[in-house]
Amino acid sequence: MAATPFLTVDEQPLSLSQCLKYLQSSGKLQSFLSDILRQYVLEQELQTREDIDISSAVIEQAVINFRLQQKLTEPKAFQEWLTRNGLDYNAFHSQIVNGFKLEKLKTQLSESKLQEYFIERKLFLDRVVVSRIVVDSKELAEELRSQIDEGAKFENLAQQYSIAEDRVANGMMGPVSRGTMPDTLRALVDAAVAGDLVGPVEIEKNWGLFRVEQLLPASLEDPKLKQALQNELFERWIAEKLQKMTVKLQVNE
């Protein structure tokens, strides 16, 4: 008895083996398998947990909200959308449920680790808005520092003397992660307050003057940051699960 084709393209049947070879030839087999294994890990976890129930009222409200946002309130329009996306209602409903369960799983997995992880990452999460003047000699940097101390406008000197591309924006660099700053500069910035001028500081064989515009310390009170850290911890958890798995790929013609 002939095996059922995995795909049929223009009436031409393609076996699973052929499809996998095409993915391998295109360099996409590994990502394809990774997606499968990732979904396997998630479904296994959700099936074994009894503490991730989502109320039916929350799910139904989410369905209503989605249909309103996408302007799919008419049954015919909604059915056409499902068809275009290769779904039936049960599959669509399952996607909504799984979305809520995954978010709840992320929260539970990260709950005990979030504060420690935040502290671990804080150096790179804290940001500072700075402006700079970069020149190629210490003597010039010191001269410019003296002029600024005597009342010269930082912005004018940045446009006139700085060799950095941001001179066209008056030397404004925008938010910079503390963790990406050279140690010497970070120490000076950490001791400064908004409006302070620090330097000259040697940076990659050049010399810079830096004006601290604004300090932007990271906080777990920021919902976007909290969500981002939860996502990072979740991806770390999945990666650890995948590393411990034994996977064998067997394809029969």
N, C-alpha and C positions, 0 to 999 in steps of 0.2 A: 504494500500500500504506500503510495507516494506521500511524502511529508507535506504538510500544509506550508505554503511559502510564508516567509516572514513579512515580505512586502510584495506588492504587484505593481509594476510600473509600465504603463502602456501595454497592458496584458502580458508583460514579461515577468514571470515569478522570480523573486530573489530570496534565496535561503538566508537564514540567520548568519551562517558562515560567510557568505558572500558580503553581507552588509558589514560584518565585523572587519573583513579584509579591506573594504572601502574606507572604513573609519581609520584603520591602521595606516593605510596608504596616505591619508590626509593628515596624519598626525593627531587625530582627535579621539583615538580609541581610549587613551588613558583618562581624558576628561569625561568621556562617556561612562566608563566603568566607575570613576570616582563619584559621579552623580548617582549611579545605581547604589553603590555602597553607602553613600551618605543617606539616601532615602531609606535603605534597609536599617541602618543604625537608628534613625529617627522613629521609624514605625515599630521597631522592636522595643525601644524605650517607652513609647507611648502606650504600647499594649501591656507592658508590665507595671506601669504606674497606676495606682488607684486614687491618686490625689490630684488628678488633673481633669476634673469634670467641669464642663461648661454648661450653664443653664440654657435650656431650649429658648427661653425668652430673649437672652442675649444674642443667640444665633439668628433667630428670626428677625430681630431688630437690625442686625448687621446686613441681612439679606435685603430688607426693605431699604436701608440706607444706600446700599450699593445700587439697587435698581433706580432709586431716585437720582443719585449722583450721575449715573450713566444714561439717564433718561430712557429707562427700559421698563417703565410702569405698565405699558400695554403688553398683555400676554404674547401677542404675535411678535412684537419687537424683541421681547426677552427670549422667546424660542429661537428666533433667527440668530440672535447673538450667541446662544448656546451652541447652535449648529455650526456657526462660523468658527467657534473656538474648540470644536470637537468634543463637546460636553453634553451630557444629559443633566437633568435637574439634580439627580442623586450625586453625580460626580461634582457638580458645582457646590452643592450643599456640603459635601465632604471637604472640599477645599476651604470653605469658610470655617468649618469646625476645626480642621487641622491648623489653620492659621492662628486661631485663638489658643489652641493647645500648645503650639510651639512657643508662643509668647509667654504663656504661663510656665512652660518648661524652662525657658531661658531665665526667667525671674527666679525660679526655685533653684536652678543649678548655680546661679551667680550670687544668691542671697548671702551666703556665709563667706564668700571670697571677695565681694565687691569692694569693701572698704580697704582691705589689704592691697588689692590690685590697683585701686585708685592711688594709694600712697606710692606704690611701686612705679606707676606711670606719671606721677604728678610733675616731675621735672620736665617732661616733654609736653604735658598738657597745659601748664602755665605758659602764658604768652605775654609779650611786651611789645607795645607799639613804639618804634624808634625811628628817628631820622638820623642821617649820617652824612659826613663829609669825608671822602676817602681821597688821600693824596699819596704821592710816591716818596715823600721824605718826611722824617721826623721834624726837621727844622721848620718846614712849611706848616705842618700840623700844629706845632707849638705857636707859630706866628698867628695862625688863624684862631687858635684858642684865645690868645691875648686880645685879638681884635673883638671877638665875641664878648669876652669879659668886659671890654671897654665900651660895649654898646652896639657893635656891628650886628646886622641882622644875619642870623644863621642861614636863612633861606637864600639870601643874595649870595653869600659866600659858597653855599652848596652849588648853586647854578654856575658860578664863575670858576670854581677851583676843583670841584669833585670830579674824579675820573670814573665814578660808578654810574651805571645807566640811570639810576634813580635820581640823578641830579636834575632831570627835567621835571621831577615832581618835588622840587625843593629838598631833595634828599630823603623824602619820606619812604621808608621801607614797608610800613604796614606791620601787622602782627607777626611776631617772630617767636617761635618756640624757645623757651629757655634752654631746653635740652640740646638744641642745635647750635647754641652760641659757644664760641671758644671759652675755655675755663676762665681766662683772665678777664674777658669782657663780661661774662656772666657774674663774676664776683663783684665787679664794679656796679653793674646794673642792679644786682640784688641789694646793694647798700644805698641805692639812689631812690629818690621820689620823683613823681611826675614833674617835669620841667628842668631837672638837673642835666648838666652837661658833663659827660665823662670822656676821658682820653686826654692826650693821644694814646691809642692802643695799637700795637702792631698786629696787623691782620694779613696773613698770606703775603708777606714782604712789602706790604703797604702800611699806611698809618691812617687811623680813623678817629674822628670825633663823633660821639654819639649823644644825641639828645633824647632823653627818656620822655616820651609823650604820654603814655598811659600804661598802667600795669593791669593785666587781665588774668588774675589768679583763677585756676580751675576750681570748680566746686561740684560736688555730687548733687547739689540742689538744682543744677542745670539738667532738665529732663533729657535734652538731646545728648549731652555728654554721658549721662547715666545709661541711656539706651545704647550708645556706641560701645561703652565698656562692657555692658551685658552681652552684646553681640560678639565682642572679642573673646570673652570668656567662653561663650557658647561654641565658637569656632575652635577654640583650643580644646575644649572637651571632645568635640567630634573628631578632631585630629588625633587625639590620644586613643580614642576608641578604634579608629581606623588602623593605627599603628600596631595594635594588638591583635588584629584579625589575620587569619590565615586564609588566603584567597587563591583558588585555582580556577583557571579559565579552561574549560573543555568544550569544544564545539565539534559535533558530529555532522558530517555531510549528509 
